[in-house]
Amino acid sequence: MEYTSFEQMDLSEEVMRALDKMGMKTPTSVQKQAIPLLMDNRCVIAKAPTGTGKTFAFGIPILEYLNMDADFVQALILCPTRELALQICTELRALGAFIKGLKICGIIGGQKMDKQVQMLRKKPQIVVATPGRLLDHVQHRNIDISDIYTLVLDEADKMLDMGFIKDIRKIMKITPQDKQIAMFSATMSREVMNITWEYMDGADEIEVAPKAEDMPKISQYILHLEEREKMDAFGKIMERYNCNRVMAFCNTKTRVRVVTEGIKRLGYKAECLHGDIGQGARNRIMDDFRRGKFDILVATDVAARGIDVSDIDTVFNFEVPNENEYYLHRIGRTGRAGRAGQAFTFVNYSQSLRMDDILHYTKVQTQELDLNGTEEAAEES
């Protein structure tokens, strides 16, 4: 059966109330496929890009089958970064807002162990964790994960790229052999496939191609500009299109630095993330961004992995991304939680063919924008 609404999925009243409050009516592609399988207690391997609703795809089945009378950890969600863990906690709490007694705990680096121990003593049903910090708590016997029902590996490719393979294997051994496993990954690298062969024999496989309908509220514009024209165009767009919370993307850390300084010279408050920025500084920058201390964050694609701030209204691509899927990863930072969003991509002459390839691959609908004239009719590749 092809589900066209959440109402067809026979979900609990509490979850339906939360979805209705958030304005969520229609499941995304990955949710249509993953939710029925996970609710049928199947193990799932899902290849799905960022921004397609993965958190609700595994979060809804977890919430539907929690035993609210039990006092042990029933679901464990592993992810690669502090930022992603915090965002998953936020989304699951919103989804479970009407479930009485629901407790969700985030176990991440960069926070004091004592504070996390206090949260664990409250007996959460769901724990969201980065692998290293989770094992620290296991070693100190602050948490028992030997009875969990469900293990989720979110952004599995990123976790393995970051060297968490040994930690994941340790966690697999500690958790029950008959647990349900759900793995979500943007790519299926050799390392990801090794994990699936080792621990997920017989799992159902889902592949969700990036689809424009999964991000329907993002207005996308293309501007053909030379490099020297981009910063001036940025300033005009910021004023004309009422941009308040912004992420801007570049392909290299050098370009990120240059663009950040250019934005500051225009009088805006901006910070940047790239590979040379340490974890401590990264945590501070992200905390300040969430609190609204500055409104524009400039990043490379790699540095932005795991960042998910729900109120971003505009994305700028100062450069056309090097990978087709990166385009949807970038623009998917806006238009979250039912909000409208907008994305502006600056394309110079040398990147025109690259952009054409992205449009052909993603099948998105865009508009050509001339800041000196008017928007041209929408075109679909």
Secondary structure, 3 states (H helix, E strand, C coil): CCCCCHHHHCCCHHHHHHHHHCCCCCCCHHHHHHHHHHHCCCCEEEECCCCCCHHHHHHHHHHHCCCCCCCCCCEEEECCCHHHHHHHHHHHHHHCCCCCCCCEEEECCCCCHHHHHHHHCCCCCEEEECHHHHHHHHHCCCCCCCCCCEEEEECHHHHHHCCCHHHHHHHHHHCCCCCEEEEEECCCCHHHHHHHHHHCCCCEEEECCCCHHHCCCEEEEEEECCHHHHHHHHHHHHHHCCCCCEEEECCCHHHHHHHHHHHHHCCCCEEEECCCCCHHHHHHHHHHHHCCCCCEEEECCCCCCCCCCCCCCEEEECCCCCCHHHHHHHHCCCCCCCCCEEEEEEECHHHHHHHHHHHHHHCCEEEECCCCCCCCCCEEC
